[in-house]
Amino acid sequence: MIALEQERVFFKNRQADWEKLYPGKFVLVQGQELIGVFDTAENAVSEGIRRFGLNPFLVRNVLEKEEELRIPALMFDLVHAIIPLPV
């Protein structure tokens, strides 16, 4: 299965309901579970990282269509990268 496909399908199937319940909010989804609803993408991502570490999770604004928040540091595992400082 494609990464986050399960989360995307879950989001798409519930988006219409969530638009009514949580207009303008960001949802955090992992697997087929709504983990939480947040005022900002940053808060949703922070909670996702706290709960799931580097495991995949989806953060989406319930009003937006097919837009994903991508964080390059997480995508390329730079969170734990050792970057040498100039001497």
C-alpha positions as CSV (number, residue, x, y, z in Angstrom):
1,M,0.0,0.0,0.0
2,I,1.2,3.5,-0.8
3,A,2.4,5.5,2.2
4,L,-0.5,7.3,3.9
5,E,-3.0,5.8,1.5
6,Q,-5.1,4.4,4.4
7,E,-5.1,7.8,6.1
8,R,-6.0,9.6,2.8
9,V,-9.0,7.3,2.2
10,F,-10.2,7.7,5.8
11,F,-9.9,11.5,5.5
12,K,-11.7,11.6,2.1
13,N,-14.6,9.4,3.4
14,R,-15.2,11.7,6.4
15,Q,-14.2,15.1,5.1
16,A,-17.8,16.2,4.4
17,D,-18.8,15.5,7.9
18,W,-15.7,17.1,9.4
19,E,-16.2,20.2,7.3
20,K,-19.5,20.7,9.1
21,L,-18.2,19.7,12.6
22,Y,-14.7,21.3,12.5
23,P,-14.7,24.1,9.8
24,G,-11.2,25.6,9.3
25,K,-9.6,23.1,11.7
26,F,-6.8,20.7,11.1
27,V,-7.2,17.0,11.7
28,L,-4.6,14.5,12.8
29,V,-5.2,11.0,11.4
30,Q,-3.2,7.8,11.8
31,G,-4.5,4.6,10.2
32,Q,-8.2,4.7,10.3
33,E,-8.5,6.9,13.4
34,L,-9.1,10.5,14.0
35,I,-6.5,11.3,16.6
36,G,-7.3,15.0,17.2
37,V,-8.6,18.3,15.9
38,F,-6.4,21.4,16.1
39,D,-6.5,25.1,15.4
40,T,-3.2,25.1,13.5
41,A,-1.2,22.7,11.4
42,E,1.8,23.2,13.6
43,N,-0.1,22.0,16.7
44,A,-1.4,19.0,14.8
45,V,2.1,18.1,13.5
46,S,3.6,18.6,17.0
47,E,1.1,16.2,18.5
48,G,1.7,13.7,15.7
49,I,5.4,13.8,16.3
50,R,4.9,13.4,20.0
51,R,2.6,10.4,19.6
52,F,4.0,8.7,16.6
53,G,7.6,9.8,16.2
54,L,8.7,9.1,12.7
55,N,5.8,6.8,11.9
56,P,3.5,8.2,9.2
57,F,0.5,10.3,10.1
58,L,-1.7,12.7,8.1
59,V,-2.4,16.3,8.9
60,R,-5.0,18.1,6.8
61,N,-7.3,21.2,7.0
62,V,-10.8,19.9,6.7
63,L,-11.7,22.6,4.2
64,E,-8.8,22.1,1.8
65,K,-8.8,19.7,-1.1
66,E,-5.9,17.4,-1.8
67,E,-3.2,19.5,-0.1
68,E,-0.7,17.9,2.1
69,L,1.6,19.4,4.6
70,R,5.1,18.1,4.0
71,I,8.0,18.7,6.3
72,P,11.3,18.0,4.6
73,A,13.2,17.4,7.8
74,L,10.8,14.5,8.6
75,M,10.6,13.3,5.0
76,F,14.3,12.8,4.8
77,D,14.9,11.8,8.4
78,L,16.9,14.9,9.1
79,V,15.5,15.2,12.5
80,H,18.2,12.9,13.7
81,A,20.8,13.8,11.2
82,I,24.3,14.8,12.5
83,I,25.3,18.0,10.6
84,P,28.9,19.0,11.1
85,L,29.5,22.5,12.1
86,P,32.1,24.6,10.2
87,V,35.4,24.8,12.0
